[in-house]
Amino acid sequence: MLPLSHHDITEAVQRTDGALVRTPVIESADLNARFSEAGATGARVLLKCENLQHTGSFKYRGAMSACLALSKMERECGVATHSSGNHGRALATVALSLGIPCTVVVPSNASSTKVAAIRAVGATIVESGPTLEERENTLTDVVSRTSMTVVPPYNHPHVMAGQGTCAVEFHEQTKERDCTLDTLITPIGGGGLLSGIATWMHHRSPSTTLLGSEPELAGDAALSFHTQTLQPQMPPITIADGLRTGVGPLPFEVIKAYVQDIFTTSEDAIIQCMKMVWETARIIIEPSCAVPIAALLAGKQSDGSAVDLSRFAGQTIGVVITGGNVDLEHLPWEDRTP
Amino acid sequence: MLPLSHHDITEAVQRTDGALVRTPVIESADLNARFSEAGATGARVLLKCENLQHTGSFKYRGAMSACLALSKMERECGVATHSSGNHGRALATVALSLGIPCTVVVPSNASSTKVAAIRAVGATIVESGPTLEERENTLTDVVSRTSMTVVPPYNHPHVMAGQGTCAVEFHEQTKERDCTLDTLITPIGGGGLLSGIATWMHHRSPSTTLLGSEPELAGDAALSFHTQTLQPQMPPITIADGLRTGVGPLPFEVIKAYVQDIFTTSEDAIIQCMKMVWETARIIIEPSCAVPIAALLAGKQSDGSAVDLSRFAGQTIGVVITGGNVDLEHLPWEDRTP
């Protein structure tokens, strides 16, 4: 039995009613033209703009879903997590809005901008060493001294269900446009978003092909998918900082059941596509959100063969834009311009 | 009698049906928080995202409205205009889509990104000097040698009516959110957008306070408004390249009738607010679109006194985000970072 059902997502929608931004779906004629030129003639690309979610990422959905599922006593004791980025910011902001104490374990090498954003919403910050093991050990230490509930970034049914609420909206919004998603592609880091979305879409739109995408440098999900066996995290060096983590075991069970493939792409393609989306769609997206676009335009399938973009000709392709938190003082193309 | 009525805008809506993006209205909790912190406690800021219109600006509305009003013979002879960027790009793209020949006169100080975009859609480009007079003289020269119809950037009822279609959507979209705009503020360059919007809003939402905004360095509209006499264009040096032009006489008649005030703001405030909107609302906006935000947060009224932001406390403030065409290789804050 899978760890998540569409009923869990329906419950998450009800639980979070009124607490989330119904993020817009946008379409750019200029972006569509790039896809046509590259071989997907006549394809339409619909962008589900989770960069316009509260705190600038889809992580807010999972954090809100998880916190609203807590008992009164659990809320009084508070929540904790480890994160150097969007999940920590989302959880801290949700906790502030619900009056829940919040502690975020932050690795010593985290960007000071991101730590400042977490601190700004009133969370207690505890610094740990930089490795995943050190982060987890510090978090274990924090919760063992308190009665806080850990809200993990992805490997939890309430979090996965919360991320899945994005698919409920996206599916409604495509129906409002009198179209159906032929393909839906998301980035994959820990897999919370993709597993939540896949659970809903498999149930409500079974004709939609579901794809994940990740950087080659963080290609554990594609390797896990290809071998059907969970593979360890790779060294966290990709520019797509939201996707450095390994896939969680619970999301992986869902992904094996419902997802057709996981594509990978290069660092150069990610940076080029990030800039291209800024120019054509006029929205701020993180490197992680450029990954699905780059994986379609210049990617590999999980078996290592090149993605044939012409297979998407004439299709309506849904892409989840996962976040828009970028350090505007250090844009990745600045160092690469002649 | 004014040069524009709400019937003209209704006709423009009918004429352009299906040819425009119904651009989303977005709201950012982070941006609202900046307004609260600055004195407009509890204010909500709704952004009407014309940066997500075809060609990345509201100019597409006016160009489409004007071209669809041409006779078959006029279409065959072609259209011409002068433009510092967005209007030229919009007209050239509309012309391409309707199969109309197009020539664009471009001032020598136009953004190179914008000129490249005009060229990319197949328009003929003719360069002129930077002042309005030089631009108009060159355009007169072009059309005297051909039978082309001039589609001016703002001083024309069909163009003003086309820009006004933006207000029809914005008004509907605020009703869908069960709210009413207490204030609606736009940038003002030539005044086509503000006059079109003011005509519709005065008729359909008379309780909404209508404001214009412009850079101090291009403060001819505020001076014209204060003196109730059309003043000449100022030297075109503001970073807000879309607002360097002087106000047109037709828009000015409408603005005198319906607009409550025109605010001005400094170059530094424009750049800071542009970056702040990128960070809080996660959309790409041009310097011109930062002007209304900067004028509210750090502006002057047309009589020279400071804007008191506390007067907007608790209000729903509509801001038209006019365009998102920016040269990502040269962002204005890069040179100013220590």
Boltz contact constraints between the chains, C-beta under 6 A:
constraints:
  - contact:
      token1: [A, 24]
      token2: [B, 24]
      max_distance: 6.0
  - contact:
      token1: [A, 26]
      token2: [B, 52]
      max_distance: 6.0
  - contact:
      token1: [A, 29]
      token2: [B, 54]
      max_distance: 6.0
  - contact:
      token1: [A, 51]
      token2: [B, 282]
      max_distance: 6.0
  - contact:
      token1: [A, 52]
      token2: [B, 26]
      max_distance: 6.0
  - contact:
      token1: [A, 52]
      token2: [B, 282]
      max_distance: 6.0
  - contact:
      token1: [A, 54]
      token2: [B, 29]
      max_distance: 6.0
  - contact:
      token1: [A, 56]
      token2: [B, 282]
      max_distance: 6.0
  - contact:
      token1: [A, 278]
      token2: [B, 284]
      max_distance: 6.0
  - contact:
      token1: [A, 278]
      token2: [B, 328]
      max_distance: 6.0
  - contact:
      token1: [A, 282]
      token2: [B, 51]
      max_distance: 6.0
  - contact:
      token1: [A, 282]
      token2: [B, 52]
      max_distance: 6.0
  - contact:
      token1: [A, 282]
      token2: [B, 56]
      max_distance: 6.0
  - contact:
      token1: [A, 282]
      token2: [B, 284]
      max_distance: 6.0
  - contact:
      token1: [A, 282]
      token2: [B, 324]
      max_distance: 6.0
  - contact:
      token1: [A, 283]
      token2: [B, 283]
      max_distance: 6.0
  - contact:
      token1: [A, 284]
      token2: [B, 278]
      max_distance: 6.0
  - contact:
      token1: [A, 284]
      token2: [B, 282]
      max_distance: 6.0
  - contact:
      token1: [A, 324]
      token2: [B, 282]
      max_distance: 6.0
  - contact:
      token1: [A, 329]
      token2: [B, 337]
      max_distance: 6.0
  - contact:
      token1: [A, 337]
      token2: [B, 329]
      max_distance: 6.0
